[in-house]
Amino acid sequence: MSALANSRLVGEDTLIVVEYPVELGMFPPSLFDGQFVGLRNRRYGRTVLAVYVNRPSGRLDLAPFTEEFVSLGGKN
């Protein structure tokens, strides 16, 4: 993730999709001091997909759903 945060290829308003196992618990609603802002965090079986936007400018109509970034460990 830090490689993405520091990459010149990842510009403003770039969407980043992260797949991770539910066993990790959860990813936070923002990463790297707010550089990555969480938009969605959805569970599909034992897999979770988190969608972040890099340095959102406000030009895109992207509303974060921070309530989706909650503990996933106990859900079925």
Contacts in CASP RR format, 6 or more apart in sequence:
PFRMAT RR
TARGET T0000
AUTHOR 0000-0000-0000
METHOD contacts of the structure
MODEL  1
MSALANSRLVGEDTLIVVEYPVELGMFPPSLFDGQFVGLRNRRYGRTVLA
VYVNRPSGRLDLAPFTEEFVSLGGKN
1 18 0 8 1.000
1 31 0 8 1.000
1 32 0 8 1.000
1 36 0 8 1.000
2 32 0 8 1.000
4 10 0 8 1.000
4 16 0 8 1.000
4 54 0 8 1.000
5 31 0 8 1.000
5 32 0 8 1.000
5 35 0 8 1.000
5 36 0 8 1.000
5 54 0 8 1.000
10 16 0 8 1.000
10 54 0 8 1.000
11 54 0 8 1.000
11 55 0 8 1.000
12 54 0 8 1.000
12 55 0 8 1.000
12 56 0 8 1.000
12 57 0 8 1.000
13 53 0 8 1.000
13 54 0 8 1.000
13 55 0 8 1.000
13 56 0 8 1.000
13 57 0 8 1.000
13 58 0 8 1.000
13 59 0 8 1.000
13 60 0 8 1.000
13 62 0 8 1.000
14 53 0 8 1.000
14 54 0 8 1.000
15 39 0 8 1.000
15 51 0 8 1.000
15 52 0 8 1.000
15 53 0 8 1.000
15 54 0 8 1.000
16 36 0 8 1.000
16 51 0 8 1.000
16 52 0 8 1.000
16 53 0 8 1.000
16 54 0 8 1.000
17 49 0 8 1.000
17 50 0 8 1.000
17 51 0 8 1.000
17 52 0 8 1.000
18 27 0 8 1.000
18 49 0 8 1.000
18 50 0 8 1.000
18 51 0 8 1.000
18 52 0 8 1.000
19 47 0 8 1.000
19 48 0 8 1.000
19 49 0 8 1.000
20 27 0 8 1.000
20 47 0 8 1.000
20 48 0 8 1.000
20 50 0 8 1.000
21 46 0 8 1.000
21 47 0 8 1.000
21 48 0 8 1.000
22 43 0 8 1.000
22 45 0 8 1.000
22 46 0 8 1.000
22 47 0 8 1.000
22 48 0 8 1.000
22 72 0 8 1.000
22 73 0 8 1.000
23 46 0 8 1.000
23 73 0 8 1.000
24 48 0 8 1.000
25 71 0 8 1.000
25 72 0 8 1.000
25 73 0 8 1.000
26 41 0 8 1.000
26 48 0 8 1.000
26 69 0 8 1.000
26 70 0 8 1.000
26 71 0 8 1.000
26 72 0 8 1.000
26 73 0 8 1.000
27 41 0 8 1.000
27 48 0 8 1.000
27 50 0 8 1.000
27 69 0 8 1.000
28 69 0 8 1.000
29 37 0 8 1.000
29 38 0 8 1.000
29 64 0 8 1.000
29 66 0 8 1.000
29 69 0 8 1.000
30 36 0 8 1.000
30 37 0 8 1.000
30 38 0 8 1.000
31 38 0 8 1.000
31 52 0 8 1.000
35 54 0 8 1.000
35 55 0 8 1.000
36 52 0 8 1.000
36 53 0 8 1.000
36 54 0 8 1.000
37 52 0 8 1.000
37 53 0 8 1.000
37 56 0 8 1.000
37 64 0 8 1.000
38 50 0 8 1.000
38 51 0 8 1.000
38 52 0 8 1.000
38 53 0 8 1.000
38 64 0 8 1.000
38 65 0 8 1.000
38 66 0 8 1.000
38 69 0 8 1.000
39 51 0 8 1.000
39 52 0 8 1.000
39 53 0 8 1.000
39 62 0 8 1.000
39 63 0 8 1.000
39 64 0 8 1.000
39 65 0 8 1.000
40 49 0 8 1.000
40 50 0 8 1.000
40 51 0 8 1.000
40 65 0 8 1.000
40 68 0 8 1.000
41 48 0 8 1.000
41 49 0 8 1.000
41 50 0 8 1.000
41 51 0 8 1.000
41 65 0 8 1.000
41 68 0 8 1.000
41 69 0 8 1.000
41 72 0 8 1.000
42 48 0 8 1.000
42 49 0 8 1.000
42 68 0 8 1.000
43 72 0 8 1.000
43 75 0 8 1.000
48 72 0 8 1.000
50 69 0 8 1.000
53 60 0 8 1.000
53 62 0 8 1.000
56 62 0 8 1.000
END
